[in-house]
């Protein structure tokens, strides 16, 4: 009985505290002088001219950017351009692309729809064998390109250490 009464009294105290905090807010009805607000008139013609000028400016910048092309972000690491422009690398890339087209041209997805379970099993085995063959081709291509990159690296090697060591002090 005592705990029941204590709970009731506590509940009433909490409700009273909550109500007083809800009522404690600043009075919005203070005597404030009303400021006359100027009416803003939007000039539609002026707005259209500004928008048109902004669109033209953006269009001009975009056109210039298309002419200039992308900015180069290599910051001294332009070795990739040497590799991309190399004739042997281009030849290897074209040969690999032709081999890829030839390799994957023999597979028709429509044969899977009408195939029985045995035919599907045979097709899966054929695909697995072809995938192994393809992986071997990729590895050999990667090795050839790696060799050519090493050749290019050797060709364009920076010999500044030899030059610095060859200089005699005091000259």
DRENPA-3360 file (N, C-alpha, C; in nm, 2 decimals, always signed):
BEGIN
1 = XXXXXXXX = +0.08/-0.12/+0.00/+0.00/+0.00/+0.00/+0.09/+0.13/+0.00 ~ +0.20/+0.12/+0.08/+0.28/+0.24/+0.09/+0.35/+0.26/-0.05 ~ +0.40/+0.16/-0.11/+0.47/+0.17/-0.24/+0.37/+0.22/-0.35 ~ +0.24/+0.18/-0.34/+0.14/+0.22/-0.43/+0.12/+0.37/-0.42 ~ +0.11/+0.42/-0.30/+0.09/+0.56/-0.27/+0.21/+0.64/-0.32 ~ +0.33/+0.59/-0.29/+0.45/+0.66/-0.33/+0.46/+0.67/-0.48 ~ +0.42/+0.56/-0.55/+0.42/+0.57/-0.70/+0.32/+0.67/-0.75 ~ +0.21/+0.68/-0.69/+0.11/+0.78/-0.73/+0.16/+0.92/-0.71;
9 = XXXXXXXX = +0.22/+0.94/-0.60/+0.27/+1.08/-0.57/+0.38/+1.11/-0.66 ~ +0.47/+1.02/-0.69/+0.58/+1.04/-0.78/+0.53/+1.07/-0.92 ~ +0.43/+1.00/-0.96/+0.37/+1.02/-1.09/+0.31/+1.16/-1.11 ~ +0.24/+1.20/-1.00/+0.18/+1.34/-1.00/+0.29/+1.44/-1.00 ~ +0.40/+1.42/-0.93/+0.51/+1.52/-0.93/+0.58/+1.53/-1.06 ~ +0.60/+1.41/-1.13/+0.66/+1.41/-1.26/+0.57/+1.49/-1.36 ~ +0.44/+1.46/-1.36/+0.35/+1.53/-1.45/+0.35/+1.68/-1.42 ~ +0.35/+1.72/-1.30/+0.35/+1.86/-1.26/+0.48/+1.93/-1.31;
17 = XXXXXXXX = +0.59/+1.86/-1.30/+0.72/+1.92/-1.35/+0.72/+1.93/-1.50 ~ +0.66/+1.83/-1.57/+0.66/+1.83/-1.71/+0.57/+1.95/-1.76 ~ +0.46/+1.97/-1.69/+0.37/+2.07/-1.74/+0.42/+2.21/-1.71 ~ +0.50/+2.23/-1.60/+0.56/+2.36/-1.58/+0.67/+2.39/-1.68 ~ +0.74/+2.29/-1.72/+0.85/+2.31/-1.82/+0.79/+2.34/-1.95 ~ +0.68/+2.28/-1.98/+0.61/+2.31/-2.11/+0.56/+2.45/-2.12 ~ +0.51/+2.50/-2.01/+0.45/+2.63/-2.00/+0.56/+2.74/-2.00 ~ +0.68/+2.70/-1.95/+0.79/+2.80/-1.94/+0.85/+2.83/-2.07;
25 = XXXXXXXX = +0.80/+2.92/-2.15/+0.86/+2.96/-2.28/+0.84/+3.11/-2.29 ~ +0.92/+3.17/-2.38/+0.92/+3.31/-2.39/+0.79/+3.36/-2.45 ~ +0.75/+3.47/-2.41/+0.62/+3.53/-2.46/+0.64/+3.59/-2.59 ~ +0.57/+3.54/-2.69/+0.59/+3.59/-2.83/+0.50/+3.71/-2.85 ~ +0.42/+3.75/-2.76/+0.33/+3.86/-2.79/+0.38/+3.99/-2.73 ~ +0.51/+4.01/-2.73/+0.57/+4.13/-2.67/+0.54/+4.24/-2.77 ~ +0.54/+4.36/-2.72/+0.51/+4.48/-2.81/+0.63/+4.50/-2.90 ~ +0.63/+4.45/-3.02/+0.74/+4.47/-3.11/+0.68/+4.56/-3.22;
33 = XXXXXXXX = +0.76/+4.66/-3.25/+0.72/+4.75/-3.36/+0.73/+4.67/-3.49 ~ +0.63/+4.67/-3.57/+0.63/+4.59/-3.70/+0.71/+4.67/-3.80 ~ +0.80/+4.61/-3.86/+0.88/+4.67/-3.96/+0.82/+4.65/-4.10 ~ +0.81/+4.76/-4.17/+0.76/+4.75/-4.30/+0.86/+4.67/-4.39 ~ +0.81/+4.56/-4.45/+0.90/+4.48/-4.54/+0.88/+4.53/-4.68 ~ +0.99/+4.55/-4.74/+0.97/+4.60/-4.88/+0.93/+4.48/-4.97 ~ +0.84/+4.51/-5.06/+0.79/+4.41/-5.15/+0.90/+4.39/-5.26 ~ +0.94/+4.26/-5.27/+1.04/+4.24/-5.38/+0.97/+4.20/-5.51;
41 = XXXXXXXX = +1.00/+4.28/-5.60/+0.94/+4.25/-5.73/+1.05/+4.18/-5.82 ~ +1.01/+4.07/-5.87/+1.10/+3.99/-5.95/+1.09/+4.03/-6.09 ~ +1.20/+4.08/-6.15/+1.19/+4.12/-6.29/+1.22/+4.00/-6.37 ~ +1.12/+3.94/-6.44/+1.14/+3.82/-6.51/+1.23/+3.83/-6.63 ~ +1.23/+3.94/-6.70/+1.32/+3.97/-6.81/+1.46/+3.97/-6.77 ~ +1.49/+4.03/-6.66/+1.63/+4.04/-6.61/+1.67/+3.90/-6.57 ~ +1.58/+3.82/-6.50/+1.62/+3.69/-6.46/+1.65/+3.60/-6.58 ~ +1.57/+3.61/-6.69/+1.59/+3.53/-6.81/+1.72/+3.57/-6.87;
49 = XXXXXXXX = +1.76/+3.69/-6.87/+1.89/+3.74/-6.93/+2.00/+3.68/-6.85 ~ +1.99/+3.68/-6.72/+2.10/+3.63/-6.63/+2.11/+3.48/-6.65 ~ +2.00/+3.40/-6.66/+2.00/+3.26/-6.68/+2.06/+3.23/-6.82 ~ +2.03/+3.30/-6.92/+2.08/+3.28/-7.05/+2.23/+3.30/-7.06 ~ +2.27/+3.41/-6.99/+2.42/+3.44/-6.98/+2.49/+3.33/-6.91 ~ +2.43/+3.27/-6.80/+2.50/+3.17/-6.73/+2.50/+3.04/-6.81 ~ +2.40/+3.01/-6.89/+2.39/+2.89/-6.97/+2.50/+2.90/-7.08 ~ +2.51/+3.02/-7.14/+2.60/+3.04/-7.25/+2.74/+3.03/-7.20;
57 = XXXXXXXX = +2.77/+3.08/-7.08/+2.90/+3.07/-7.02/+2.94/+2.93/-7.00 ~ +2.84/+2.85/-6.94/+2.87/+2.71/-6.91/+2.89/+2.63/-7.04 ~ +2.81/+2.66/-7.14/+2.82/+2.59/-7.27/+2.96/+2.62/-7.34 ~ +3.00/+2.75/-7.33/+3.13/+2.78/-7.38/+3.25/+2.71/-7.31 ~ +3.24/+2.70/-7.18/+3.34/+2.63/-7.10/+3.34/+2.49/-7.13 ~ +3.22/+2.43/-7.15/+3.22/+2.28/-7.18/+3.28/+2.26/-7.32 ~ +3.25/+2.35/-7.41/+3.30/+2.33/-7.55/+3.45/+2.34/-7.54 ~ +3.51/+2.44/-7.47/+3.65/+2.45/-7.46/+3.71/+2.33/-7.39;
65 = XXXXXXXX = +3.65/+2.28/-7.29/+3.70/+2.16/-7.22/+3.70/+2.04/-7.32 ~ +3.60/+2.03/-7.40/+3.60/+1.92/-7.50/+3.71/+1.93/-7.60 ~ +3.74/+2.06/-7.64/+3.86/+2.08/-7.73/+3.99/+2.05/-7.67 ~ +4.00/+2.09/-7.54/+4.13/+2.07/-7.47/+4.15/+1.93/-7.43 ~ +4.04/+1.86/-7.41/+4.06/+1.72/-7.36/+4.08/+1.71/-7.21 ~ +4.10/+1.59/-7.16/+4.12/+1.57/-7.02/+4.26/+1.62/-6.98 ~ +4.26/+1.66/-6.86/+4.39/+1.71/-6.80/+4.48/+1.59/-6.77 ~ +4.61/+1.60/-6.78/+4.70/+1.49/-6.75/+4.73/+1.50/-6.61;
73 = XXXXXXXX = +4.71/+1.39/-6.54/+4.73/+1.39/-6.39/+4.84/+1.29/-6.36 ~ +4.94/+1.27/-6.45/+5.04/+1.17/-6.42/+5.15/+1.22/-6.33 ~ +5.17/+1.35/-6.33/+5.27/+1.42/-6.24/+5.40/+1.35/-6.25 ~ +5.46/+1.34/-6.37/+5.59/+1.28/-6.38/+5.59/+1.13/-6.40 ~ +5.47/+1.07/-6.40/+5.47/+0.93/-6.42/+5.41/+0.90/-6.56 ~ +5.47/+0.95/-6.66/+5.42/+0.93/-6.80/+5.47/+0.81/-6.87 ~ +5.52/+0.71/-6.79/+5.57/+0.59/-6.85/+5.46/+0.51/-6.92 ~ +5.34/+0.52/-6.88/+5.23/+0.45/-6.94/+5.20/+0.50/-7.08;
81 = XXXXXXXX = +5.23/+0.63/-7.11/+5.22/+0.68/-7.25/+5.32/+0.61/-7.34 ~ +5.44/+0.59/-7.29/+5.54/+0.52/-7.37/+5.49/+0.38/-7.41 ~ +5.43/+0.32/-7.31/+5.39/+0.18/-7.34/+5.27/+0.18/-7.43 ~ +5.17/+0.27/-7.41/+5.05/+0.27/-7.50/+5.09/+0.30/-7.64 ~ +5.19/+0.39/-7.66/+5.22/+0.43/-7.80/+5.32/+0.33/-7.86 ~ +5.38/+0.24/-7.79/+5.47/+0.15/-7.85/+5.41/+0.06/-7.95 ~ +5.48/+0.04/-8.07/+5.42/-0.03/-8.18/+5.41/-0.18/-8.15 ~ +5.51/-0.24/-8.08/+5.51/-0.38/-8.05/+5.40/-0.41/-7.95;
89 = XXXXXXXX = +5.37/-0.32/-7.85/+5.26/-0.34/-7.76/+5.13/-0.34/-7.83 ~ +5.12/-0.24/-7.92/+4.99/-0.23/-8.00/+4.97/-0.36/-8.08 ~ +5.07/-0.41/-8.14/+5.06/-0.53/-8.22/+5.02/-0.65/-8.13 ~ +5.08/-0.66/-8.01/+5.05/-0.77/-7.92/+4.90/-0.75/-7.87 ~ +4.86/-0.63/-7.85/+4.72/-0.61/-7.80/+4.62/-0.65/-7.91 ~ +4.65/-0.61/-8.04/+4.56/-0.64/-8.15/+4.55/-0.79/-8.17 ~ +4.67/-0.86/-8.16/+4.67/-1.00/-8.18/+4.59/-1.07/-8.07 ~ +4.61/-1.02/-7.95/+4.53/-1.08/-7.83/+4.38/-1.06/-7.85;
97 = XXXXXXXX = +4.35/-0.95/-7.90/+4.20/-0.92/-7.92/+4.14/-1.01/-8.03 ~ +4.22/-1.03/-8.13/+4.17/-1.12/-8.24/+4.16/-1.26/-8.19 ~ +4.26/-1.30/-8.11/+4.26/-1.44/-8.05/+4.14/-1.45/-7.96 ~ +4.11/-1.35/-7.89/+3.99/-1.36/-7.79/+3.86/-1.37/-7.87 ~ +3.85/-1.29/-7.98/+3.73/-1.29/-8.06/+3.71/-1.43/-8.12 ~ +3.82/-1.48/-8.17/+3.82/-1.62/-8.24/+3.79/-1.72/-8.13 ~ +3.84/-1.71/-8.02/+3.83/-1.81/-7.91/+3.68/-1.82/-7.86 ~ +3.62/-1.71/-7.84/+3.49/-1.70/-7.78/+3.38/-1.70/-7.88;
105 = XXXXXXXX = +3.41/-1.70/-8.01/+3.31/-1.69/-8.11/+3.24/-1.83/-8.13 ~ +3.30/-1.94/-8.09/+3.25/-2.07/-8.11/+3.14/-2.11/-8.01 ~ +3.11/-2.03/-7.91/+3.01/-2.07/-7.81/+2.88/-1.99/-7.84 ~ +2.77/-2.07/-7.85/+2.64/-2.02/-7.87/+2.56/-2.05/-7.75 ~ +2.50/-1.94/-7.70/+2.42/-1.96/-7.58/+2.28/-2.03/-7.60 ~ +2.24/-2.02/-7.73/+2.11/-2.08/-7.76/+2.12/-2.24/-7.76 ~ +2.24/-2.29/-7.77/+2.25/-2.44/-7.76/+2.22/-2.49/-7.62 ~ +2.23/-2.40/-7.52/+2.20/-2.44/-7.38/+2.05/-2.46/-7.36;
113 = XXXXXXXX = +1.97/-2.39/-7.43/+1.83/-2.39/-7.40/+1.77/-2.53/-7.44 ~ +1.81/-2.57/-7.56/+1.75/-2.70/-7.61/+1.83/-2.82/-7.58 ~ +1.94/-2.81/-7.51/+2.03/-2.92/-7.48/+1.97/-3.01/-7.37 ~ +2.00/-3.14/-7.38/+1.96/-3.23/-7.28/+2.07/-3.23/-7.17 ~ +2.05/-3.31/-7.06/+2.15/-3.31/-6.95/+2.29/-3.36/-7.00 ~ +2.29/-3.46/-7.08/+2.42/-3.51/-7.13/+2.49/-3.41/-7.22 ~ +2.41/-3.34/-7.30/+2.47/-3.24/-7.39/+2.52/-3.12/-7.31 ~ +2.45/-3.09/-7.20/+2.49/-2.98/-7.12/+2.62/-3.02/-7.04;
121 = XXXXXXXX = +2.63/-3.14/-7.00/+2.75/-3.19/-6.94/+2.87/-3.18/-7.03 ~ +2.85/-3.22/-7.16/+2.95/-3.21/-7.26/+2.99/-3.07/-7.28 ~ +2.89/-2.98/-7.29/+2.92/-2.84/-7.31/+3.00/-2.78/-7.20 ~ +2.96/-2.82/-7.07/+3.04/-2.77/-6.96/+3.18/-2.81/-6.96 ~ +3.21/-2.94/-7.00/+3.34/-2.99/-7.01/+3.42/-2.91/-7.12 ~ +3.35/-2.89/-7.23/+3.41/-2.81/-7.34/+3.45/-2.67/-7.29 ~ +3.36/-2.61/-7.22/+3.38/-2.47/-7.16/+3.50/-2.47/-7.06 ~ +3.51/-2.58/-6.98/+3.61/-2.58/-6.88/+3.75/-2.60/-6.95;
129 = XXXXXXXX = +3.75/-2.68/-7.05/+3.88/-2.70/-7.13/+3.92/-2.57/-7.20 ~ +3.82/-2.51/-7.26/+3.84/-2.38/-7.33/+3.89/-2.27/-7.23 ~ +3.84/-2.27/-7.11/+3.88/-2.18/-7.01/+4.02/-2.20/-6.97 ~ +4.06/-2.32/-6.95/+4.20/-2.35/-6.92/+4.30/-2.30/-7.04 ~ +4.25/-2.33/-7.16/+4.33/-2.29/-7.27/+4.34/-2.14/-7.28 ~ +4.23/-2.07/-7.25/+4.22/-1.92/-7.25/+4.32/-1.87/-7.14 ~ +4.32/-1.93/-7.02/+4.41/-1.88/-6.92/+4.55/-1.89/-6.96 ~ +4.59/-2.00/-7.03/+4.73/-2.02/-7.08/+4.76/-1.91/-7.18;
137 = XXXXXXXX = +4.67/-1.88/-7.26/+4.69/-1.77/-7.36/+4.71/-1.64/-7.29 ~ +4.63/-1.61/-7.19/+4.64/-1.49/-7.11/+4.77/-1.48/-7.04 ~ +4.82/-1.59/-6.98/+4.95/-1.59/-6.92/+5.06/-1.56/-7.01 ~ +5.06/-1.63/-7.13/+5.16/-1.61/-7.23/+5.16/-1.46/-7.28 ~ +5.04/-1.41/-7.30/+5.03/-1.27/-7.35/+5.09/-1.17/-7.24 ~ +5.05/-1.20/-7.12/+5.10/-1.11/-7.01/+5.26/-1.12/-7.00 ~ +5.31/-1.24/-7.02/+5.46/-1.25/-7.01/+5.53/-1.17/-7.13 ~ +5.47/-1.18/-7.25/+5.52/-1.11/-7.36/+5.52/-0.96/-7.34;
145 = XXXXXXXX = +5.40/-0.91/-7.29/+5.39/-0.77/-7.26/+5.49/-0.73/-7.15 ~ +5.50/-0.81/-7.05/+5.60/-0.78/-6.95/+5.74/-0.77/-7.00 ~ +5.78/-0.86/-7.09/+5.91/-0.85/-7.15/+5.93/-0.72/-7.22 ~ +5.83/-0.69/-7.30/+5.84/-0.56/-7.38/+5.85/-0.44/-7.29 ~ +5.77/-0.44/-7.18/+5.78/-0.33/-7.08/+5.92/-0.32/-7.02 ~ +5.98/-0.44/-6.99/+6.11/-0.44/-6.93/+6.21/-0.38/-7.03 ~ +6.19/-0.42/-7.16/+6.28/-0.36/-7.27/+6.27/-0.21/-7.28 ~ +6.14/-0.16/-7.27/+6.12/-0.02/-7.28/+6.18/+0.05/-7.16;
153 = XXXXXXXX = +6.16/-0.01/-7.04/+6.22/+0.05/-6.92/+6.37/+0.06/-6.93 ~ +6.43/-0.05/-6.98/+6.58/-0.05/-7.00/+6.62/+0.06/-7.10 ~ +6.54/+0.07/-7.21/+6.57/+0.17/-7.31/+6.57/+0.31/-7.26 ~ +6.47/+0.34/-7.18/+6.45/+0.48/-7.13/+6.50/+0.50/-6.99 ~ +6.60/+0.42/-6.95/+6.65/+0.42/-6.82/+6.72/+0.55/-6.79 ~ +6.71/+0.61/-6.67/+6.77/+0.73/-6.63/+6.91/+0.70/-6.58 ~ +7.01/+0.76/-6.64/+7.15/+0.73/-6.60/+7.21/+0.84/-6.52 ~ +7.13/+0.91/-6.44/+7.18/+1.02/-6.37/+7.28/+0.98/-6.26;
161 = XXXXXXXX = +7.26/+0.86/-6.20/+7.36/+0.82/-6.10/+7.50/+0.80/-6.15 ~ +7.51/+0.74/-6.27/+7.64/+0.73/-6.34/+7.70/+0.86/-6.37 ~ +7.62/+0.96/-6.41/+7.67/+1.09/-6.45/+7.72/+1.16/-6.32 ~ +7.64/+1.15/-6.22/+7.68/+1.21/-6.09/+7.81/+1.15/-6.03 ~ +7.82/+1.02/-6.04/+7.94/+0.95/-5.99/+8.06/+0.98/-6.08 ~ +8.04/+1.01/-6.21/+8.14/+1.04/-6.30/+8.20/+1.18/-6.29 ~ +8.12/+1.26/-6.23/+8.17/+1.40/-6.21/+8.28/+1.40/-6.11 ~ +8.38/+1.48/-6.14/+8.49/+1.49/-6.04/+8.46/+1.61/-5.95;
169 = XXX = +8.49/+1.59/-5.82/+8.46/+1.71/-5.73/+8.55/+1.82/-5.76 ~ +8.50/+1.94/-5.75/+8.58/+2.06/-5.77/+8.58/+2.11/-5.91 ~ +8.52/+2.05/-6.00/+8.52/+2.09/-6.14/+8.40/+2.17/-6.17;
% end
